[in-house]
Amino acid sequence: MREFLLGLRLLFGSGRGTRVRFLLMTLGGSLGVCCLALVLTIPAILDAHDGRAAAREPTVFQGERSGRPTLVLERSDAHGSKMFGRVFLATGTTDTPKPPPGLSRMPEPGEVYVSPALRDQLRREPGLKGLLPGREKGLIGPAGLTDPNELYAYIGTTRDRIGAEARALKGFGAPYAPTTAVEPSTLEILRFTLATLVLLPLGVFLSVCAKLSAASRNRRLAALRLLGLSAKGTQRVNAAETVVASLLGALLGLGEFALLNRVMSATGLPGLKWYPGDGALSGETVAICLLGCPALAWFVGRMSARAAARNPLSTRRSAAPRAPRVWTILVLVSGLGLVIGYSAIGLTAHPAQSQGIHAVLVVAGALLTGLGLVLTLPLLSYALARRLARSGNLALNLAMRRNEVEPGSAMRVVTGLVLLVFSASLAQGVLVELSQVSRNTSPAQQYSLSLDPLTQEQQRRLRDIPDVEASAVVMDNVDLGSDISSAVIATCAQVAEMVREAKGCVDGRALRLLNVDGAPVSASPSSYVVRKDGKRGTFRVPGPKETVVYLSSTATGLGGDILLPPSALPTGAVPVGAYLILSSGSDPSTVRTVLDRIGAIAPTAEVDLEGVNVEALQQITVIETLLFLGMMMGLVIGVAAFLVSVTDRAVERRAQVTALALIGARPRTLRAVQCLQVVLPLTVGLVLALVCGKLAESAYLVTGGGAIFWDGAGVPPLLAAALGVLAIAIVGTLPLAGRRIDPELIRRD
C-alpha cells in the first residue's frame, strides 16, 4: 500500500508533463474500454432479439380440441427485403390464454394491433391495409417486437373466417426463437472475427497507453531503486499510475458507451436496430471492464518497470537495451504452420471441414499468427536496422541506429496498424464464405409475381425498375392433353437478356423453346385464358415448328415451353393466371434493392424468389453490419494507438532531436530520420501482415466448405488499405522540431 501511495504522490507532484501523460493514458484507456464494451454487448443485443421472438411464439395443442378454444394462424411474407409477420387470432370460450407480449388484451374481431414501424409503413403505402382486415386499435409494445423496425401485426377475427389451417392456441412462449437474428454457427464465426478485429488491437492499444513515456519513467524508477526501494516496490510504484489511469479510463469508457448506446439505438445501423435496454451494460461487462483493464495495466506496469528495478544503473546511464530474443518468432512459425497446412489441404481432393478439432486448429492458427506478428516486429525491426545502419546515407544511418538501440519502440508505433491489415483480410474471408453459403450461385435472379392483381401501370413500373435487366410474362396452358405446359410472352431482345445465349429467335413468330440441357418440346397446339372487356375467353396457338435453342442463366430457364410474341395476344386481351417474371443480378445488395422497389410499387403482391430466402438476406445484412462495425472499431483503435504512440515517441525524443539540431543537422534530415524510423519497420510489418492474412483467410475458406478457396478479388482492397496506412504513418511521423532550439531539453544530458 505504501508503494501505491508513493506512486500516486509522484503522479500528481512530478510536473505538468506527468499530468498530461496521465490524462492521455486515461482518455486512451476510455476509448479502448468503450470499444470493448461494444464488442461484449453485441451478443446480448442479438440474444434480446431472439428472446422476444421466442416469448411471442404461439404454442398450439396437438390434435383436435373439444369446445371452443382460441384459434391462431400465422402468416409470414416478404415485403421488400423485410419480413412482414401477421398473427390472426379468433378468441374462444375455453382454454383462453393470456395475451401475447406487447398487448394488454387479446384483439377482438375486427381489431388490428400493429408495430410502430408497420404503422409508419401503412401511411406511406395504404395498399398494405388489404392485408390487415379490420381497424387499427393500437400499437404493439416493445416486449412483443424483436426490434423497432419490425413489421408485425396481431389481427382479431372470427372462427368462421380464420381458415381451416388455424390451430387451437395453448399460449405464447417457446424455448427457442423460430428464426434467429444470426444462426448459432455463424454467431461463433462472428465472435471469432470480432475478437480478431477488435480485441487483438485493443490489447495492443491498452499496452501502448500503459507504456507512455517509458524512458523518462524508467529513469525516475531507477532513481527510486538506487535510493533503497526494493525491486518489487519499484514495480508497484510504476503500476500504481497505470492502474489508476486505467480505472478512471474504464469508468469514463463505460459512460461513453452508455451515451453511444443511446445514440446508436435511436439511429440504428443497416439491418440492425435495437432498444436501448438491449444494449444496457450488464454486470458481466462492467466486471470485465473494471477488473480486466486495471489487471492488464498492473501487469504491463510491472513488466515495463522490470528493467529499471533489476538494473537501475544501466537505466540511469541510458545503456543500450538487450537485443530481442529469437524465440519470439516461434509463435509466428507455429501459427503459420497451421494456416499453411490447411491452405495446402485445399489443393487436395478432400479438403478438411470446419468440424471437431479442425475448427479449433484453424482458429488457433489465426490467433497465433496475429500474436506472432506482434511479437516478431521488434526482432524484424532490429534485424532490418542492423543491416541498413551500415549504409552511407546520413538520414538512413541515424534512423536505423536508433531502431537498433530501441527496437521495441517500433513495435509500439506500428503494431496497431499491422494488426489492422491482418484482421481486415480475415474479415474478407468471413464475408466471402457467407456470400457463398447464402447467395444465389446463378449470375441472375428471377422474381415471379402473379399478374392478376397488378394494374397496367404497376406492370410498367415494375419493368422499369433500374436494376431489372429483363422481364417476360409466363402463362399456363389449359389443354390437359397437351405436352406443352406454358408459354413465354416476350420479344427476342428480352429473351436475349434473360439467357446467356439464344439461337434461332425470330420476332413475330411462335417458337418452341429448347434448353440445351432439356428434352425436346412437341409441336402440339395449346390454348390460353385471357380477359377482354371484362369477359373471359381462350385463344388457341398452333403448334410451333421452329425452335429457339438457348443456354439458361438460371436453374429454371425461361419457365416456358413455347415463345409467343406480344402481338400473338388478341388486341386488348390480358392473360389470366399468368405471372410476370423479372430478372436482375444475383448480388445480395441488388436483390434487396429490387425487392424494396417491388414492395413500394405493389405492396400486397406476393413475390416468389428462386433460390433466395429473405430471412437469409436479413441475416447477411446484420452480419455485414457487425463486421463493418468491427472493422471501424479496429481502424479507430489502430489509428489511435499509432497517434498516441508516435506523439509520445516524438516527445520523448525531443532531447535527441535538439542535440542533433545543435550539431548542425538540417530540419529536412531530421524529418527524414523520424519518418524512416517508423515507415521502414511498418512496411516490413505490412508485407508480412498481407501474406499472413491471406494465408489465414485461405485456411478459413478451405475449411469452410465453400467453392472459393483463394480470394484473389480481395487483394487489391488490402493493398489499397496498406498504402493508406503508410500514408497515415508518413504524415504522423513528422518530428516535433521547429526552428527554435531549447537547450533546456538537453540540460541533463
Buried (B, 14 or more C-beta within 10 A) or exposed (E): EEBBEBBBEBBEEBEEEBEEBBEBBBBBBBBBBBBBBBBBBBBBBBBBBBBBBBBBBBBBEEEEBEEBBBBBBBBBBBBBBBBBBBBBBBBBEEBEBEBBBBBEEBBEBEBBBBBBBBBEBBEEBEBBBEBBBBEBBBBBBBEBBBBBBBBBBBBBBEBEEBEEEBBBBBBBBBEEBBBBBBBEEBBBBBEBBBBBBBBBBBBBBBBBBBBBBBBBBBBBBBBBBBEEBEBEBBBBBBBBBBBBBBBBBBBBBBBBBBEBBEEBBEEBBEBBBBBBEBBBBEEEBBEBBBEBBBEBBBBBBBBBBBBBBBBBEBBBEEEEEEBBEEEBBBBBEBBBEBBBBBBBBBEEEEBBEBEEEBBEBBBBBBBBBBBBBBBBBBBBBBBBBBEBBEEEEEBBBBBBBBBBBBBBBBBBBBBBBBBBBBBBBBBBBBBBBBBBBBBBEBEBBBBBBBBEEBEEEBBEBBBEBEBBBBBBBBBBBBBEEBEBBBBBBBBBEBBBBBBEEBEEBEEEBBBBBBBEEEEEBEBBEBEBBBBBEEEEEEBEBEBBEEBBBBEBBBEEBBBBBBBBBEEBBEEEBBBBBBBBBBBBBBBBBBBBBBBBBBBBBBBBBEBEBBBBEBBBBBBBBBBBBBBBBBBEBBBBBBBBBBBBBBBBBBBBBBBBBBBBBEEEBEEEBBBBBBBBBBBBBBBBBBEBBBEBBBBBBBBBBBBBBBEBBBBEEBBEEBEEBBEEBBEBBEEBBEBEBEEEBEEEBBEEE
